[in-house]
Amino acid sequence: SAASELSLGDRVDLWRERSFIYRDGGQLISGVFDRVVVISGTDGVRSMEIVDFKTDAAEGDAHSTIERYGEQLRTYRTAAGYLSGLPAGAIESKICCAEPP
């Protein structure tokens, strides 16, 4: 996880409900991150961890949840990459299953 990669002097930022928009070919892609932990060192952003909260994910098993939301998480990683300069493959993403109130 991003927190396990902390070094002395690193800066930790937390994005909450942060909107994004980027162009992929001729298509505009937009969305909102639930939470993103951003770790920066003196040389810029070093790692990111996206957390997406789902209240309906508890209805199935982990495999079906990943199948259902995998494309959304890939889109989030791509967006975070555009914003940070990190390759999308170097950005972690997780689903946090929560029960509705």
Summary of the structure (lengths in Angstrom):
residues: 101
radius of gyration: 14.4
end to end distance: 27.7
largest distance: 43.1
contacts: 261
relative contact order: 0.22
helix: 33%
strand: 46%
